Amino acid sequence: MLQVPFIRDHREKVIEGLKKRNLDATQMIDEVIALDETRRRLQTELDNTLAESNSLSKEIGNLYKSGQAEKANALKEKTGELKESSKTLGDDLNATIEALNQLLYKLPNVPHKSVPAGSTEDDNEEVYRKGDIPTLHDKALPHWELAKKYDIINFELGNKITGAGFPVYKGKGAKLQRALISYFLDKNTAAGYTEYQLPLLVNEASGFGTGQLPDKEGQMYHVTEDNLYLIPTSEVPGTNIFRDELLNESDLPIGVTGYTPCFRREAGSYGAHVRGLNRLHQFDKVEILRVEHPDNSYKALDGMVDHVKEILDELKLPYRILRLCGGDLGFTSALTYDFEVFSTAQDRWLEISSVSNFETFQANRLKLRFRNSEGKNELAHTLNGSSLALPRVLAGILENYQTEDGINIPEVLIPYTGFNKI
């Protein structure tokens, strides 16, 4: 959530920045400023009224003590009026704060200055590419056909048990999946991230804290009886570890990693581009997230990008990195880099990671602060990234490592799988 003082002091900068998202926020920004002015006026009036009421109460007490009951009773009528006035002012103040917060919840984060303008994914900027796209044999297959041929992923069985988008991994497919999870976690912990095992359901406050609510409630599975949500990513429970926390500057930076299944409704997703592992309702993901001092967060973002690059270099998959344009940027992000692996059998790029800096946007919602060197409380910066999302990484391995007589296993994964070929 954007900070009101920042909006008030940098009105034009906020409006211009949000135009990169193809959003003319002029009216909303002006409403925020007007509501904030009303809030401050009401707060001042309420404070003055309460102060006057308290002063009169003391005066009334002194008058009774000195035997001036008549004067004291006259003033009591005035304190009654002040109490009514303070109640009205308090109600008006609470209504104004609620209206202000509801408006702020609708405003996305202001893009970083490096974010290119644009409307769709076609306007994203490629900033890096590495790896040779392999030449496959004439009978090469997409991963969903390979999964069936070698009996390692059963999409029909998942459909029978639950529904479309819930695949069943089997035999060497299940072991390869587990190998990837262990490899990713080992890489992350070796890089200094602390591993957590996190809940798969979160409450409403956690959804608001990281920005999934009220923006993406339609994409999350909702357990209505208990008002809990299945997590769309471990970013949600992981970042909410620090909700309502006041850290010391010496605590920073903090790095967290965790493996969880993730659940997304993916409403409206149809077509050939979502076949097989390309888009699922349940999938496994290993996440990294950081809590950083504002002065260091963009250096940390570069470090996270380099970390994911190292993993993909070891997997020897062809990949590229995109800087997302304003129109494709997530609601909470100030700057996002997407990693994509090339699927040779499908002849297309598949997104396998997003690494983002949210600056203070999430921290403001979370009330995540640290005490700086001057002893003042300051909002931290939060960052997160997939390291990595498994389905499309697995699809890339199956398709790019296929041969006429099987699927080779990336060398770095063999100690985890115990076999070098499917």
Backbone torsions as a table, in degrees:
resi	resn	phi	psi	omega
1	MET	NA	134.2	178.9
2	LEU	-68.2	146.5	179.3
3	GLN	-83.2	134.2	-178.2
4	VAL	-60.6	-44.2	178.1
5	PRO	-58.8	-36.7	178.0
6	PHE	-65.4	-43.4	178.0
7	ILE	-61.6	-44.5	-177.7
8	ARG	-64.8	-41.2	-175.9
9	ASP	-83.8	-18.4	-176.1
10	HIS	-131.9	47.4	-175.2
11	ARG	-53.0	-52.9	-175.6
12	GLU	-65.5	-38.0	179.9
13	LYS	-63.6	-41.4	179.7
14	VAL	-66.1	-45.6	-179.3
15	ILE	-61.8	-45.8	-179.6
16	GLU	-66.1	-39.8	179.8
17	GLY	-63.2	-41.3	-178.7
18	LEU	-72.0	-17.4	174.9
19	LYS	-64.8	-25.6	175.9
20	LYS	-62.9	-24.0	177.0
21	ARG	-89.3	7.9	-176.3
22	ASN	62.7	35.3	-179.1
23	LEU	-121.2	118.4	172.0
24	ASP	-89.0	99.7	-173.9
25	ALA	-98.8	15.1	-175.0
26	THR	-54.9	-50.0	-177.5
27	GLN	-64.0	-43.2	-179.8
28	MET	-64.1	-41.0	179.9
29	ILE	-64.6	-42.8	179.4
30	ASP	-66.2	-34.7	176.5
31	GLU	-66.8	-39.5	177.5
32	VAL	-60.5	-46.7	-178.8
33	ILE	-63.9	-41.9	179.9
34	ALA	-65.7	-42.6	178.9
35	LEU	-65.3	-36.4	178.6
36	ASP	-67.3	-37.7	176.5
37	GLU	-63.9	-41.5	176.6
38	THR	-63.3	-43.3	179.1
39	ARG	-59.0	-45.9	-178.3
40	ARG	-67.2	-37.8	178.3
41	ARG	-64.7	-45.6	179.9
42	LEU	-64.2	-39.4	179.1
43	GLN	-62.2	-42.0	178.6
44	THR	-63.9	-45.0	179.5
45	GLU	-63.1	-40.7	179.4
46	LEU	-65.8	-43.8	179.5
47	ASP	-61.4	-43.3	179.9
48	ASN	-65.7	-41.1	179.8
49	THR	-64.2	-44.5	178.8
50	LEU	-65.1	-37.6	179.1
51	ALA	-65.8	-42.0	178.4
52	GLU	-65.0	-40.6	179.2
53	SER	-63.3	-42.9	178.8
54	ASN	-64.4	-39.7	179.7
55	SER	-64.4	-43.0	179.2
56	LEU	-65.5	-37.1	179.6
57	SER	-61.5	-42.1	177.4
58	LYS	-64.2	-41.0	-179.7
59	GLU	-64.8	-40.7	178.5
60	ILE	-61.6	-43.1	178.7
61	GLY	-60.3	-41.4	179.7
62	ASN	-67.7	-37.1	179.8
63	LEU	-65.6	-41.1	177.6
64	TYR	-62.6	-41.4	-179.3
65	LYS	-63.1	-33.8	-177.5
66	SER	-89.8	5.8	176.3
67	GLY	82.7	16.8	-178.8
68	GLN	-103.0	64.0	-175.2
69	ALA	-63.7	-36.0	-177.8
70	GLU	-62.9	-46.1	178.9
71	LYS	-65.6	-39.1	180.0
72	ALA	-62.4	-43.2	179.6
73	ASN	-64.5	-34.4	178.4
74	ALA	-65.2	-39.3	-179.5
75	LEU	-73.8	-26.5	-179.8
76	LYS	-62.1	-33.8	177.0
77	GLU	-62.3	-38.7	179.6
78	LYS	-66.6	-40.2	179.2
79	THR	-65.4	-32.5	176.1
80	GLY	-62.6	-41.6	177.6
81	GLU	-64.6	-39.5	180.0
82	LEU	-66.5	-37.1	177.5
83	LYS	-64.0	-41.4	176.5
84	GLU	-62.8	-43.3	-179.7
85	SER	-63.5	-42.0	-179.0
86	SER	-67.0	-34.2	177.4
87	LYS	-65.2	-44.2	178.7
88	THR	-62.8	-44.8	178.8
89	LEU	-62.9	-40.5	179.0
90	GLY	-63.2	-42.3	177.8
91	ASP	-64.1	-43.7	178.7
92	ASP	-64.3	-38.6	179.4
93	LEU	-64.9	-45.7	179.8
94	ASN	-62.9	-39.4	178.5
95	ALA	-65.5	-38.5	179.6
96	THR	-68.1	-42.2	178.3
97	ILE	-62.7	-41.8	179.0
98	GLU	-63.4	-44.1	178.4
99	ALA	-63.5	-39.1	179.0
100	LEU	-64.8	-45.5	-179.6
101	ASN	-64.4	-40.7	179.2
102	GLN	-62.0	-35.4	177.7
103	LEU	-71.5	-42.1	179.5
104	LEU	-63.2	-35.2	179.3
105	TYR	-62.6	-23.5	-177.9
106	LYS	-87.3	-12.6	-177.7
107	LEU	-88.8	123.7	177.3
108	PRO	-76.4	172.3	178.7
109	ASN	-68.1	151.6	177.3
110	VAL	-80.3	125.0	-179.0
111	PRO	-63.0	147.1	173.7
112	HIS	-62.3	155.1	-176.4
113	LYS	-60.8	-23.5	-178.8
114	SER	-82.5	-9.0	-178.5
115	VAL	-70.2	125.2	179.1
116	PRO	-73.8	149.2	172.9
117	ALA	-70.2	154.4	179.3
118	GLY	162.3	165.5	-174.4
119	SER	-108.5	-35.8	-173.4
120	THR	-134.3	179.0	179.7
121	GLU	-61.3	-20.9	177.8
122	ASP	-67.6	-17.6	-179.2
123	ASP	-96.2	3.1	176.6
124	ASN	-67.5	151.4	-173.2
125	GLU	-105.6	119.6	176.4
126	GLU	-74.8	126.1	-176.6
127	VAL	-115.0	-11.6	-177.7
128	TYR	-163.1	146.2	175.7
129	ARG	-148.8	140.2	-179.7
130	LYS	-151.4	147.9	175.3
131	GLY	100.9	140.8	178.3
132	ASP	-87.9	134.2	176.2
133	ILE	-75.7	120.2	-175.0
134	PRO	-68.7	152.8	172.9
135	THR	-94.1	117.5	-175.9
136	LEU	-90.7	160.1	178.0
137	HIS	-69.6	167.4	-172.0
138	ASP	-63.4	-25.7	-176.9
139	LYS	-102.7	24.1	-179.3
140	ALA	-62.0	145.7	-174.3
141	LEU	-123.0	153.7	169.6
142	PRO	-69.2	162.8	-171.0
143	HIS	-62.4	-31.8	-179.0
144	TRP	-68.5	-28.2	175.3
145	GLU	-78.4	-37.3	176.5
146	LEU	-63.7	-40.5	179.7
147	ALA	-59.5	-39.9	179.4
148	LYS	-72.7	-42.1	-177.0
149	LYS	-61.7	-42.1	-176.3
150	TYR	-101.0	4.7	173.9
151	ASP	56.3	51.4	-178.9
152	ILE	-116.0	-19.4	174.2
153	ILE	-140.9	130.1	-178.1
154	ASN	-116.8	103.4	-179.4
155	PHE	-76.0	-35.4	-179.2
156	GLU	-67.6	-38.2	179.3
157	LEU	-65.7	-39.9	175.7
158	GLY	-62.6	-37.4	178.1
159	ASN	-65.5	-37.3	178.0
160	LYS	-66.4	-44.0	-175.6
161	ILE	-73.4	-42.2	-173.6
162	THR	-128.4	-61.5	-177.1
163	GLY	160.3	178.2	-179.6
164	ALA	-61.2	140.8	177.9
165	GLY	92.8	10.6	178.7
166	PHE	-128.8	74.7	-174.0
167	PRO	-71.6	159.1	175.0
168	VAL	-110.4	122.4	177.2
169	TYR	-92.0	142.0	-169.1
170	LYS	-139.6	143.5	172.9
171	GLY	54.7	-125.9	-178.4
172	LYS	-68.2	-21.1	174.3
173	GLY	-67.6	-43.5	177.9
174	ALA	-66.2	-39.2	-178.8
175	LYS	-69.5	-36.3	176.9
176	LEU	-66.3	-38.6	176.5
177	GLN	-61.1	-46.4	-180.0
178	ARG	-66.2	-35.6	178.7
179	ALA	-63.1	-42.7	179.2
180	LEU	-62.8	-43.6	179.5
181	ILE	-60.1	-47.9	-178.7
182	SER	-64.2	-41.8	179.1
183	TYR	-62.4	-46.3	179.9
184	PHE	-61.5	-45.9	-179.4
185	LEU	-63.4	-41.1	178.6
186	ASP	-62.7	-41.5	177.6
187	LYS	-62.8	-41.4	-176.6
188	ASN	-70.2	-44.2	180.0
189	THR	-67.4	-34.7	176.8
190	ALA	-64.4	-26.6	179.3
191	ALA	-86.6	2.9	174.5
192	GLY	104.5	2.6	178.0
193	TYR	-82.5	139.2	177.2
194	THR	-88.1	128.4	-178.1
195	GLU	-80.2	135.7	175.1
196	TYR	-124.9	145.4	167.0
197	GLN	-103.5	118.6	-165.1
198	LEU	-113.3	155.7	175.5
199	PRO	-63.2	150.7	178.8
200	LEU	-95.4	-7.7	174.8
201	LEU	-122.9	144.8	179.7
202	VAL	-131.5	158.2	177.3
203	ASN	-86.2	176.1	-176.1
204	GLU	-62.1	-39.0	-179.2
205	ALA	-61.4	-36.9	178.3
206	SER	-67.8	-38.9	177.0
207	GLY	-63.0	-40.5	176.9
208	PHE	-68.3	-36.3	-175.1
209	GLY	-60.6	-40.2	-178.5
210	THR	-100.1	-1.3	171.8
211	GLY	96.7	5.7	175.4
212	GLN	-71.1	-30.5	175.4
213	LEU	-112.7	138.1	2.2
214	PRO	-91.3	15.1	-171.6
215	ASP	-76.0	-39.2	-169.3
216	LYS	-124.1	25.5	-176.8
217	GLU	-60.4	-28.6	179.9
218	GLY	-71.2	-15.0	179.8
219	GLN	-98.4	-2.7	-179.3
220	MET	-107.2	147.4	173.0
221	TYR	-78.4	129.1	-172.7
222	HIS	-113.6	120.9	174.1
223	VAL	-87.2	94.5	-166.3
224	THR	-65.7	-38.5	-175.0
225	GLU	-62.1	-36.2	-179.1
226	ASP	-104.4	-0.7	-178.1
227	ASN	53.1	48.7	176.2
228	LEU	-118.9	157.0	-178.3
229	TYR	-121.6	135.6	171.0
230	LEU	-69.9	136.8	-172.3
231	ILE	-70.0	136.4	173.4
232	PRO	-83.3	-15.9	178.8
233	THR	-168.2	152.5	179.2
234	SER	-72.1	-6.5	170.7
235	GLU	-53.6	-36.4	-174.1
236	VAL	-67.6	-59.7	178.1
237	PRO	-66.9	-33.2	-177.8
238	GLY	-64.6	-44.7	-179.4
239	THR	-72.4	-33.0	-178.8
240	ASN	-72.6	-6.6	168.5
241	ILE	-53.1	-32.7	-171.5
242	PHE	-103.8	10.3	177.3
243	ARG	-63.6	136.0	178.8
244	ASP	62.7	26.8	180.0
245	GLU	-103.3	141.7	171.2
246	LEU	-111.8	107.1	-176.9
247	LEU	-93.6	164.9	169.0
248	ASN	-91.8	150.0	179.8
249	GLU	-57.3	-32.1	179.9
250	SER	-68.6	-16.6	177.7
251	ASP	-72.6	-21.7	-174.4
252	LEU	-89.3	147.1	-0.1
253	PRO	-83.4	160.3	175.5
254	ILE	-119.1	131.5	177.5
255	GLY	-121.7	133.3	-178.5
256	VAL	-127.9	139.7	171.0
257	THR	-133.2	151.6	179.0
258	GLY	-163.2	146.4	172.7
259	TYR	-102.1	133.2	172.3
260	THR	-146.8	151.5	158.4
261	PRO	-65.5	150.0	179.0
262	CYS	-126.9	150.6	-173.3
263	PHE	-131.0	123.9	178.9
264	ARG	-138.8	134.9	-178.9
265	ARG	-70.2	-30.7	179.9
266	GLU	48.7	45.7	-179.3
267	ALA	-60.4	135.0	176.6
268	GLY	84.9	6.7	-179.2
269	SER	-94.3	111.2	-179.4
270	TYR	-140.2	165.1	172.9
271	GLY	109.8	175.3	-175.9
272	ALA	-63.7	-28.4	-176.6
273	HIS	-70.1	-10.0	179.5
274	VAL	-112.6	18.8	-178.9
275	ARG	-70.7	156.1	173.4
276	GLY	59.5	-125.9	-178.2
277	LEU	-89.1	0.6	-173.8
278	ASN	-62.1	-34.9	177.6
279	ARG	-153.0	123.0	-174.3
280	LEU	-127.3	162.5	173.3
281	HIS	-88.2	-28.7	173.8
282	GLN	-128.8	129.3	179.4
283	PHE	-152.7	160.3	-179.5
284	ASP	-96.0	145.0	-179.9
285	LYS	-151.9	141.6	170.8
286	VAL	-108.4	129.2	-172.3
287	GLU	-116.8	150.0	167.6
288	ILE	-122.8	142.3	175.1
289	LEU	-144.1	156.2	-176.1
290	ARG	-136.4	146.3	167.9
291	VAL	-113.5	121.8	-169.6
292	GLU	-129.9	155.7	167.7
293	HIS	-66.8	138.7	-178.7
294	PRO	-53.8	-30.8	-178.8
295	ASP	-70.9	-19.4	-172.8
296	ASN	-111.9	-2.1	-167.1
297	SER	-68.3	-33.5	-178.5
298	TYR	-78.1	-28.6	170.6
299	LYS	-66.1	-39.8	177.2
300	ALA	-64.0	-39.1	177.8
301	LEU	-60.4	-44.3	177.6
302	ASP	-60.9	-38.5	178.1
303	GLY	-64.6	-37.7	177.8
304	MET	-66.5	-40.1	177.4
305	VAL	-61.6	-45.3	179.4
306	ASP	-63.3	-34.8	180.0
307	HIS	-64.6	-45.6	179.1
308	VAL	-66.9	-37.7	176.8
309	LYS	-58.2	-42.1	-179.1
310	GLU	-62.6	-40.0	178.3
311	ILE	-62.7	-45.7	-178.3
312	LEU	-69.5	-31.9	175.2
313	ASP	-63.1	-41.2	-179.7
314	GLU	-69.7	-33.3	176.6
315	LEU	-75.8	-13.5	179.1
316	LYS	55.1	47.7	174.5
317	LEU	-105.9	139.9	175.8
318	PRO	-70.5	130.3	-175.8
319	TYR	-146.3	164.2	174.3
320	ARG	-139.7	161.6	179.3
321	ILE	-120.9	132.6	179.2
322	LEU	-116.4	137.8	167.6
323	ARG	-91.6	118.5	-173.6
324	LEU	-70.8	141.1	176.1
325	CYS	-77.6	168.7	-176.9
326	GLY	-58.2	-37.8	-177.9
327	GLY	-73.3	-17.4	-178.5
328	ASP	-108.3	2.0	-176.2
329	LEU	-77.0	139.4	177.1
330	GLY	-63.2	155.6	-174.7
331	PHE	-55.1	-39.6	-172.7
332	THR	-94.5	-10.4	-170.3
333	SER	-88.1	145.1	171.0
334	ALA	-95.1	-30.6	178.9
335	LEU	-156.4	130.3	-179.4
336	THR	-132.1	135.5	169.9
337	TYR	-110.0	126.7	174.7
338	ASP	-98.9	136.4	171.4
339	PHE	-101.8	135.7	177.7
340	GLU	-129.8	135.2	175.0
341	VAL	-99.4	140.5	179.5
342	PHE	-84.8	124.5	176.1
343	SER	-92.3	103.8	-173.8
344	THR	-66.4	-40.4	-178.2
345	ALA	-69.3	-30.8	178.8
346	GLN	-93.1	-12.2	-178.7
347	ASP	56.5	48.8	179.1
348	ARG	-157.3	161.1	177.9
349	TRP	-88.8	139.9	-179.8
350	LEU	-121.0	124.4	178.5
351	GLU	-68.5	129.9	-179.2
352	ILE	-126.2	-6.4	178.0
353	SER	-161.9	145.2	168.3
354	SER	-126.3	129.0	179.1
355	VAL	-118.5	121.8	-168.9
356	SER	-133.8	149.8	168.9
357	ASN	-111.7	123.9	-179.9
358	PHE	-98.8	-0.5	-175.2
359	GLU	49.9	-128.4	-177.2
360	THR	-94.8	4.1	-171.2
361	PHE	-60.8	-50.4	177.8
362	GLN	-72.4	-40.8	-176.9
363	ALA	-60.1	-34.3	178.3
364	ASN	-66.0	-39.7	176.5
365	ARG	-69.0	-39.6	-175.6
366	LEU	-78.3	-15.1	-169.8
367	LYS	56.0	46.1	178.8
368	LEU	-96.3	107.9	-174.3
369	ARG	-128.2	164.6	171.4
370	PHE	-135.9	153.6	178.0
371	ARG	-89.3	114.1	-175.0
372	ASN	-77.8	-178.3	-174.5
373	SER	-65.2	-19.7	177.7
374	GLU	-90.8	2.4	179.3
375	GLY	82.9	10.1	179.7
376	LYS	-98.8	148.8	178.3
377	ASN	-82.0	134.3	-175.4
378	GLU	-138.4	144.2	177.2
379	LEU	-70.7	136.7	175.8
380	ALA	-80.9	170.5	170.6
381	HIS	-104.2	140.6	175.9
382	THR	-115.5	145.7	179.0
383	LEU	-138.8	154.4	172.6
384	ASN	-153.6	161.8	178.4
385	GLY	-159.5	152.0	173.4
386	SER	-79.2	131.2	-178.8
387	SER	-144.7	57.6	5.8
388	LEU	-137.9	173.4	171.5
389	ALA	-78.3	127.8	-168.5
390	LEU	-77.7	-39.8	-169.0
391	PRO	-55.7	-48.0	-175.5
392	ARG	-80.1	-25.1	171.2
393	VAL	-64.4	-45.4	178.5
394	LEU	-62.3	-41.3	177.4
395	ALA	-60.6	-42.8	179.4
396	GLY	-63.5	-40.3	178.6
397	ILE	-65.3	-49.0	-178.5
398	LEU	-58.4	-42.9	-174.4
399	GLU	-79.7	-42.4	-175.2
400	ASN	-80.2	-23.8	-178.6
401	TYR	-99.9	7.2	-178.8
402	GLN	-73.1	145.7	173.0
403	THR	-127.5	180.0	-179.3
404	GLU	-67.9	-24.0	-177.2
405	ASP	-117.4	20.9	176.4
406	GLY	149.3	-170.4	-178.7
407	ILE	-119.4	118.8	177.2
408	ASN	-73.1	152.2	178.3
409	ILE	-100.8	133.0	176.1
410	PRO	-51.4	138.2	-173.6
411	GLU	-55.6	-38.5	-176.0
412	VAL	-67.2	-20.0	-178.0
413	LEU	-92.9	-13.9	-174.6
414	ILE	-59.3	-40.1	176.3
415	PRO	-61.5	-22.9	-179.6
416	TYR	-89.6	-34.3	-177.9
417	THR	-85.0	-35.8	-174.5
418	GLY	83.0	0.6	175.2
419	PHE	-141.6	156.1	-176.3
420	ASN	-112.2	4.6	-177.7
421	LYS	-158.4	145.1	169.2
422	ILE	-107.4	NA	NA
